[in-house]
Amino acid sequence: MNEPTSTVSMTVNGASVQREIATRLSLVDFLRETLRLTGTHVGCEHGICGACSVLLDGDPVRACLMFAVQADGHAITTVEGLAAPDGTMSVLQDSFCETHGLQCGYCTPGMLIAAHALLEQNARPSTGQIRDAISGNLCRCTGYQQIVDAIQLAAQRRGDAVSLAAQRGGDAVSIAAQRAGDATR
Amino acid sequence: MRANEHLRLTYFPLHPMKSATFQYAKADSIPHACALLCEYGVDAKLLAGGQSLVPMMAMRLARPAWLINVNEIDELKTSARRSGADGEVWVTGAGVRQIDLERDEAVAAAVPLLRQGLSWVGHVQTKNRGTVGGSLVHADPSAELPLVAHTLGARCVLRRADVERSVEANAFFIAPMITATEPDECLTEVHWPIWRRERVGSAFDEVSIRHGDFAIVAACAQVELDHAGRCVRAALGIGGAASTPVALDAIARSLHGTALDPTTVDAALRSIGDHLDPASDVHATAEYRIHLARVLAARVIRQARADALSPPHRGPQ
């Protein structure tokens, strides 16, 4: 059997990539196996668990339900793209640590992507909106409550950072990251 | 080792959750998609949102030789009100994403059942990809959009090369995953009727294992009341209780001229089982599905009536 191949070009976490790949390669396998971005997890591979969630042009999607060829010409953000280039965790990621929003960590990249997308659209989500935003992501450890707590804490910190920045004219996100870092130490 | 064999061995070591091989083409326009379909016909599948087709390919339940990607066709993403021979309709391109339809305030005002139905569909990640047309041609008997289409009598526009035809929902859905769409046809548009009168209300409800799962049974209704509060027009539909969604036109007509009071509605729904043909499975028996259909139908009629009466009116304008 001859394996059909395709050439794809896309932006992944801000960097342009171009590869020749098997046409049937799923986007999540492309990210993990070809690009070695193993932060995105692969769980059920048929669109149920949400562990493989990534941002496609800013919107959360399941990377197991797309072939990599479909992402040609588009921009992908994985969980690796949420942290600062120097590895500093985002406010949201730090909030997951703070509230014990993960145990085994398998669902975490998908939860972070779903929550990140929510907070980008809705800075002050209600508990119901948070639960709705992560309803497509399964977690077998936490019982979800600490994940909801994490997202609420992140929303609060991001809000605080915005008002602090307004007062001091500083960089909102770095202030929040610093505060979060202080709190965990 | 043949050319590219290393790719197969590296990525697909007899894994049950990887798609079989296929040839791939990206269509740039509706005519281009139709030309590709004419060429590959029964061996080809159109790939829109992929939220049903791709899992079926992962499980090897579907093994199309050709996949034709229609996601980049802008003509399939239009969404606008249009006046035509059959009155006013909201026209959605088949490629409109479910999330965009759900969030569109103008759609919610014109065809409120769409937003009401979509609130039960999947999750944000699946709605960001899933399309209106993809849901209809997949034709799951318990899916929400096919139920709304069937209840309102939406029209599906199918294109083959230069020939276009339009099929009403009651002739479009034939069986689970089988529609009137021929292998060389592409669903391009869906025309959703707009009820323009003042006192129009609608409601959608369902029972499922978890919110976002396919419904065990779903029901939706839309009613129009006169100034005395009497029903002058009604539409009622049930999903998940037959091999296609079912529009209960006879029952809906029997409600005309009534005040939609509980006694009248209960009497009209007594024989609902005669119009349904549910299966028993691990989730529910056929008897339970008929019970749910009756309970949910009564509930959505009651809610649609309240919606029509509620000030400030937020029904279709």
Contacts between the chains, C-beta under 8 A, distances in Angstrom:
chain1	res1	chain2	res2	distance
A	1	B	2	8.0
A	1	B	8	7.1
A	1	B	21	6.4
A	2	B	2	6.0
A	2	B	3	6.6
A	2	B	4	6.4
A	2	B	21	8.0
A	3	B	4	4.1
A	3	B	5	6.8
A	3	B	7	4.9
A	3	B	8	4.6
A	3	B	21	6.1
A	4	B	4	8.0
A	4	B	21	5.8
A	4	B	22	6.9
A	4	B	23	5.4
A	4	B	24	6.9
A	5	B	4	5.6
A	5	B	7	6.7
A	6	B	24	6.0
A	21	B	7	7.4
A	22	B	4	7.3
A	22	B	7	4.3
A	22	B	8	6.9
A	22	B	11	5.9
A	22	B	12	7.5
A	22	B	21	7.9
A	23	B	21	7.3
A	23	B	22	6.6
A	23	B	23	7.3
A	23	B	24	4.7
A	24	B	12	7.6
A	24	B	18	7.0
A	24	B	19	4.6
A	24	B	20	7.1
A	24	B	21	5.6
A	24	B	22	6.1
A	25	B	11	6.0
A	26	B	18	7.4
A	26	B	19	7.5
A	26	B	54	8.0
A	26	B	58	7.9
A	29	B	11	6.1
A	29	B	18	7.8
A	33	B	10	7.4
A	33	B	11	6.2
A	44	B	17	7.8
A	45	B	17	3.9
A	45	B	18	7.7
A	45	B	58	5.6
A	46	B	17	6.5
A	46	B	55	3.9
A	46	B	58	4.9
A	46	B	59	6.3
A	47	B	51	6.4
A	47	B	54	7.1
A	47	B	55	5.0
A	47	B	126	6.8
A	50	B	123	7.4
A	50	B	125	6.4
A	53	B	125	5.6
A	56	B	128	7.3
A	56	B	129	7.9
A	59	B	99	7.7
A	59	B	128	4.4
A	60	B	124	6.1
A	60	B	125	4.9
A	60	B	128	6.3
A	61	B	125	5.4
A	61	B	128	5.2
A	61	B	129	5.3
A	62	B	51	7.9
A	62	B	125	5.0
A	62	B	126	6.8
A	62	B	129	7.5
A	64	B	54	7.7
A	64	B	58	7.3
A	65	B	50	5.4
A	65	B	51	5.8
A	65	B	54	4.6
A	65	B	55	6.7
A	65	B	126	7.6
A	65	B	129	6.7
A	66	B	50	6.3
A	66	B	54	7.1
A	66	B	129	7.2
A	67	B	19	7.6
A	67	B	24	7.5
A	67	B	47	8.0
A	67	B	50	7.8
A	67	B	54	7.4
A	67	B	67	7.7
A	69	B	24	5.6
A	69	B	26	7.9
A	69	B	69	7.5
A	70	B	47	7.4
A	70	B	50	7.4
A	70	B	69	6.0
A	70	B	71	6.4
A	72	B	26	7.6
A	73	B	72	7.9
A	114	B	124	7.1
A	114	B	125	7.1
A	117	B	124	7.4
A	132	B	124	7.6
A	133	B	124	6.1
A	135	B	123	5.2
A	135	B	124	8.0
A	135	B	211	6.5
A	135	B	212	5.7
A	136	B	122	7.1
A	136	B	123	2.7
A	136	B	124	6.3
A	136	B	125	4.9
A	136	B	126	6.6
A	136	B	212	6.8
